[in-house]
Amino acid sequence: MIQTDILIIGAGPTGLFTVFEAGLLKLKCHLIDALPQPGGQLAELYPKKPIYDIPGYPEVLAGDLVINLMEQIKQFQPGFTLGETAETIEKLEDGSFIVTTNKGTQHQAKAIAIAGGLGTFEPRKPILKDIEFYEQNDRGVDYFVKDPEKYRGKKIVISGGGDSALDWSIFLSDVASEVTLVHRRNEFRGALDSVEKVQELKNSGKIKLVTPAEVIGFKGSERIESVDIEINGARMNVETDYFIPLFGLTPKLGAIANWGLEIEKNAIKVNNALDYQTNIEGIYAIGDVNIYPGKLKLILCGFHEATLMCQSVYNRLNPGKKYVLKYTTVSGVDGFDGTRKEAEKAVVKSIE
């Protein structure tokens, strides 16, 4: 049983920043996320795309923002349960909660912060005959690249035209024995440097590019042996060990929708006049997953909501104890790992 003060469901930017604000209040955090790495959409969908509305950053790549957030919270030693989704919740007599994931991992927390962005992400799957069979038991269809070494020396077919398809084609070109990238258009929607890198790898023979084309079927009785591709009205067959369609992710609230929370327009209603608490005491919703009058689905709004929510959790867990807010420029930041960040002390020296 993993025990923590605040259990954060969702390790996107809002969930990660919550760790920092909670840490200032000496509250320990643990995060659950369905994706195999922290960062949410920023890490999974557009790590190389710039964001322009983060205060203090005229421009920052989404992936770099995740890296910075992870560095910012490092001294507060958060725990992570990745690659799992929160399934069930039980409220105990003492007011704490037990949340169990789809893989049976149990977490006990004094407060719950749902920061799941637009919800849990499910891969957008191509409509192909028998694809469900090949999804199971490592038969050849993968929707996430969780362990690149799995593809060492293998033949890979990747389908898609965005950042994920480009980035993994580039990365796996040094891992797999053969990488084929299939896209239904000649044009790609991705970072320019990624498109240019794929062009270089195609020219050097390290990536086979098939456009405009679509994968339309599979061959193989026990597992995938090859894929059928339609290109300009003709058909071709490409031998492969793995087919990785990267068409983006579909957001869904998932099992959280069955927790008794008040839902509106596939989002969780909260009290924005006070602390972003839901209709269940001790459960909060922050970031894109919540809804209230005037809601804006912006990262900076999620940061604001996380800050106020942590203050509420502190007051709830410490009734009668007043917290005096101090600016970090004055108080410094003390990590759970014993480290301290503080401004340099002023030099005391007389002037003669």
C-alpha positions in Angstrom: 0.0 0.0 0.0 1.5 3.3 -1.1 0.7 6.1 1.4 0.8 9.8 0.8 -0.8 13.1 1.8 -2.1 14.1 -1.7 -2.7 11.5 -4.4 -2.5 13.3 -7.7 -4.3 11.5 -10.6 -2.6 12.8 -13.7 1.1 13.6 -14.2 0.7 16.4 -16.7 2.0 20.0 -16.0 -0.8 20.8 -13.5 -0.2 17.6 -11.6 3.5 18.1 -11.6 3.3 21.7 -10.3 1.0 20.5 -7.6 3.9 18.6 -6.1 5.9 21.9 -5.7 3.0 23.8 -4.1 2.3 20.9 -1.8 6.0 20.6 -0.9 6.1 24.2 0.3 3.4 23.1 2.8 5.3 20.0 3.8 2.7 17.8 2.1 3.9 14.6 0.4 2.6 13.7 -3.1 2.3 10.6 -5.3 1.1 10.7 -8.9 -0.8 8.1 -11.0 -0.8 8.3 -14.8 -1.9 6.0 -17.6 1.0 7.1 -19.8 4.5 5.5 -19.3 6.2 8.8 -18.5 5.3 12.1 -16.8 4.2 15.1 -18.8 0.8 14.2 -20.1 -0.1 15.6 -23.5 3.1 17.7 -23.5 5.3 14.7 -23.4 3.2 12.3 -25.5 1.7 14.4 -28.2 3.8 17.5 -28.9 7.1 17.5 -27.0 8.8 19.6 -29.6 6.1 22.2 -30.1 6.6 25.6 -28.6 4.3 27.1 -25.9 4.0 30.9 -25.8 1.8 31.6 -22.8 3.9 30.3 -19.8 4.8 33.3 -17.6 8.5 34.1 -17.8 9.0 32.0 -20.9 8.5 33.9 -24.2 8.8 30.5 -25.8 9.4 27.1 -24.4 9.2 23.6 -26.0 6.5 21.5 -24.4 9.0 18.7 -23.6 11.4 21.2 -22.0 8.6 22.6 -19.8 8.1 19.0 -18.5 11.9 18.6 -17.9 11.9 21.9 -16.0 8.9 21.0 -13.9 10.5 17.6 -13.0 13.6 19.5 -11.9 11.6 21.9 -9.9 9.8 19.2 -7.9 12.8 16.8 -7.6 13.7 17.9 -4.0 10.1 17.0 -2.9 10.7 13.4 -3.9 7.3 12.6 -5.4 6.3 9.0 -6.1 5.0 7.8 -9.4 2.7 5.0 -10.5 3.0 5.1 -14.3 1.4 3.1 -17.0 -1.7 2.5 -14.8 -5.1 4.1 -14.5 -7.1 4.9 -11.3 -10.0 2.5 -11.3 -11.8 2.4 -7.9 -12.0 4.7 -4.9 -13.0 4.0 -1.3 -13.5 6.6 1.4 -12.5 5.4 4.9 -14.1 6.5 8.2 -11.1 8.7 9.0 -11.7 10.7 5.8 -8.8 9.3 3.8 -9.2 7.4 0.5 -7.9 4.2 -1.0 -7.5 4.3 -4.8 -6.8 1.1 -6.7 -5.4 1.1 -10.2 -6.3 -1.3 -13.1 -3.2 -3.3 -12.2 -4.2 -3.6 -8.5 -1.8 -1.1 -7.1 -3.3 0.4 -4.0 -2.8 4.0 -2.7 -4.0 5.6 0.5 -4.2 9.3 0.7 -5.6 12.1 2.8 -6.7 14.0 -0.2 -7.2 13.4 -3.9 -6.3 15.9 -6.6 -7.7 14.9 -10.0 -5.4 16.6 -12.5 -6.0 14.3 -15.5 -6.0 17.0 -18.1 -8.7 16.0 -20.6 -8.9 12.6 -18.9 -7.2 9.3 -19.4 -5.8 8.9 -22.9 -6.6 6.0 -25.1 -4.8 5.6 -28.5 -6.7 6.3 -31.6 -6.8 2.9 -33.3 -7.0 2.3 -37.0 -10.1 0.4 -38.1 -8.4 -2.8 -39.4 -9.7 -6.4 -39.5 -8.2 -8.5 -36.6 -6.3 -5.7 -35.1 -7.6 -6.6 -31.6 -6.0 -10.1 -32.0 -2.6 -8.6 -32.8 -2.8 -6.1 -29.9 -2.8 -8.9 -27.4 0.1 -10.9 -25.9 2.8 -9.1 -27.9 1.6 -10.3 -31.3 2.9 -7.2 -33.1 0.6 -4.1 -32.6 1.8 -1.5 -30.1 0.3 1.9 -29.5 3.1 3.2 -27.2 6.8 2.8 -27.3 7.4 2.0 -23.6 10.8 0.2 -24.0 12.7 1.0 -27.2 15.0 -2.0 -26.5 12.1 -4.2 -27.3 12.6 -3.3 -30.9 16.3 -3.9 -31.0 17.2 -5.7 -34.3 13.5 -5.9 -35.3 11.7 -4.7 -38.4 9.3 -1.9 -37.6 6.4 -0.2 -39.5 5.3 3.1 -38.0 2.1 4.9 -39.2 1.3 8.5 -38.6 2.3 12.0 -39.6 2.8 13.9 -36.4 5.6 14.5 -33.9 5.3 11.1 -32.2 5.5 9.2 -35.5 8.5 11.4 -36.7 10.3 11.3 -33.3 10.0 7.5 -32.8 11.0 6.8 -36.5 14.2 8.9 -35.9 14.9 7.2 -32.5 14.3 3.7 -33.6 16.3 4.1 -36.8 19.3 3.4 -34.5 17.7 0.5 -32.7 15.6 -1.5 -35.2 17.1 -3.3 -38.1 14.6 -1.7 -40.4 12.1 1.2 -40.0 9.3 2.0 -42.4 7.3 5.1 -41.9 3.8 5.2 -43.6 1.7 8.3 -43.9 -1.4 9.0 -45.9 -0.1 12.3 -47.1 3.3 13.6 -48.4 3.2 16.4 -45.9 3.9 15.9 -42.2 2.6 17.9 -39.2 5.6 18.0 -37.0 8.6 20.0 -35.8 10.6 21.2 -38.8 13.9 19.7 -37.5 12.2 16.3 -37.1 10.8 16.4 -40.7 14.3 17.4 -42.0 15.9 14.6 -40.0 13.6 12.0 -41.4 14.4 13.3 -44.9 18.1 12.8 -44.1 17.5 9.3 -42.8 15.4 8.5 -45.8 18.2 9.8 -48.1 20.8 7.7 -46.3 18.6 4.6 -46.4 18.1 4.3 -42.6 14.3 4.9 -42.9 12.0 3.7 -45.7 9.2 6.3 -46.3 6.0 5.3 -48.0 3.6 8.2 -48.9 0.8 8.8 -49.6 -0.2 5.5 -48.3 -2.2 3.6 -45.6 -1.8 0.3 -43.8 -4.9 -1.7 -44.8 -4.3 -5.2 -43.3 -2.0 -7.8 -41.7 -0.6 -11.2 -42.5 0.4 -13.7 -39.9 -1.4 -16.5 -38.1 0.3 -16.4 -34.7 1.6 -12.9 -34.8 2.3 -10.2 -37.4 4.5 -11.2 -40.2 3.8 -8.4 -42.6 1.5 -5.5 -43.3 -0.5 -4.7 -46.5 -0.1 -1.1 -47.6 -2.2 0.7 -50.2 -0.3 3.4 -52.1 -1.7 5.4 -55.0 -4.3 2.7 -55.7 -1.7 -0.1 -55.8 -0.9 -2.6 -53.0 2.4 -3.6 -51.5 3.4 -5.9 -48.7 6.1 -5.1 -46.2 7.6 -7.7 -43.8 7.6 -6.5 -40.2 7.9 -7.7 -36.6 5.9 -4.7 -35.2 3.3 -2.3 -36.4 3.1 1.0 -34.4 0.2 3.3 -35.4 0.7 6.7 -33.8 -2.5 8.6 -34.6 -2.8 10.5 -31.3 -4.8 9.9 -28.2 -8.5 10.2 -27.4 -9.2 11.8 -24.0 -11.8 10.1 -21.7 -12.6 10.5 -18.0 -12.6 6.7 -17.7 -13.4 5.0 -14.4 -13.3 8.4 -12.6 -16.7 9.1 -14.2 -18.1 6.4 -11.9 -16.8 7.8 -8.6 -20.0 9.8 -7.8 -18.6 13.1 -8.9 -20.7 15.7 -10.5 -20.0 15.7 -14.2 -20.8 18.3 -16.8 -19.8 18.2 -20.5 -17.3 15.3 -19.7 -15.6 17.5 -17.1 -15.8 17.5 -13.3 -17.7 20.4 -11.6 -15.8 22.2 -8.9 -16.3 25.1 -6.5 -14.1 27.7 -8.1 -15.1 30.4 -5.6 -13.1 28.7 -2.9 -10.7 25.8 -3.6 -11.7 23.7 -6.6 -13.2 20.9 -4.4 -15.7 18.6 -6.0 -19.0 17.5 -4.5 -17.1 14.9 -2.5 -15.2 16.4 0.4 -11.5 15.8 0.1 -11.5 15.2 -3.7 -10.4 18.2 -5.8 -10.2 18.6 -9.6 -7.7 21.0 -11.2 -6.6 21.8 -14.7 -8.4 20.9 -17.9 -10.3 18.1 -16.2 -12.6 20.5 -14.3 -15.4 22.9 -15.2 -16.8 26.0 -13.7 -18.2 29.4 -15.0 -15.6 31.2 -16.9 -13.2 28.2 -17.1 -10.2 28.5 -19.4 -8.3 25.4 -20.4 -4.8 26.9 -20.1 -1.7 25.5 -18.3 -1.2 28.7 -16.4 -4.8 28.4 -15.1 -4.0 24.9 -13.9 -1.0 26.2 -12.0 -3.2 28.8 -10.2 -5.8 26.2 -9.3 -3.2 23.8 -8.0 -1.8 26.6 -5.7 -5.2 27.4 -4.1 -6.1 23.7 -3.9 -3.0 22.9 -1.9 -3.8 25.7 0.6 -7.2 24.1 1.1 -5.8 20.7 1.6 -3.4 22.1 4.2 -6.2 23.8 6.1 -8.3 20.6 5.9 -5.6 18.4 7.3 -4.5 20.9 9.9 -7.7 22.4 11.4 -7.0 25.4 13.6 -3.4 25.7 12.5 -2.8 28.9 10.6 -0.4 28.8 7.8 1.5 32.1 7.2 2.2 32.5 3.5 5.8 33.6 2.8 7.3 34.4 -0.5 9.9 31.8 -1.6 12.3 34.8 -2.1 12.1 35.2 1.7 11.5 31.8 3.1 13.6 29.7 0.6 12.6 26.2 -0.3 13.3 23.2 1.9 13.2 19.8 0.1 12.2 16.5 1.7 15.7 15.3 0.6 17.4 17.7 2.9 18.3 20.2 0.2 17.6 23.9 0.5 17.2 26.6 -2.0 17.5 30.2 -0.9 18.6 33.6 -2.0 22.1 34.7 -1.2 22.4 36.6 2.1 23.0 40.3 1.8 26.6 41.3 2.6 26.9 43.3 5.8 29.7 45.8 5.4 30.2 49.3 6.5 31.2 52.1 4.1 34.0 54.2 5.3 
